[in-house]
Amino acid sequence: MANSRQFCTFYLDNHLFGIELSKVQEVILQRELTKVPLAPFVVRGLMNLRGQIVIAMDLRRQLELPGRQPAR
């Protein structure tokens, strides 16, 4: 089994996606975002992650999928 690989998988709009586990650094819950004027459409904003400023991108927008329905 030297050739086996592990993946972090998730569903997005009924599509199954996977990222090789060795490429995943961390999975976090959604945080408050600061909007960035004039940013590309796929950039949702910036977040502070333990003192580091991180860009949050919207994979739905990147893949041209419909927006997420608001929670009821």
WOKA-V269126 format. One record per run of one state. SS is the DSSP state (H for helix, E for strand, - for the rest). FROM is the first residue (numbers start at 1). TO is the last residue. Records with the same first field share a line. If there is no record, write none. Layout:
# WOKA-V269126
SS=FROM-TO ; FROM-TO
This chain:
# WOKA-V269126
-=1-6 ; 13-14 ; 24-33 ; 35-42 ; 50-51 ; 58-58 ; 63-72
E=7-12 ; 15-20 ; 34-34 ; 43-49 ; 52-57
H=21-23 ; 59-62
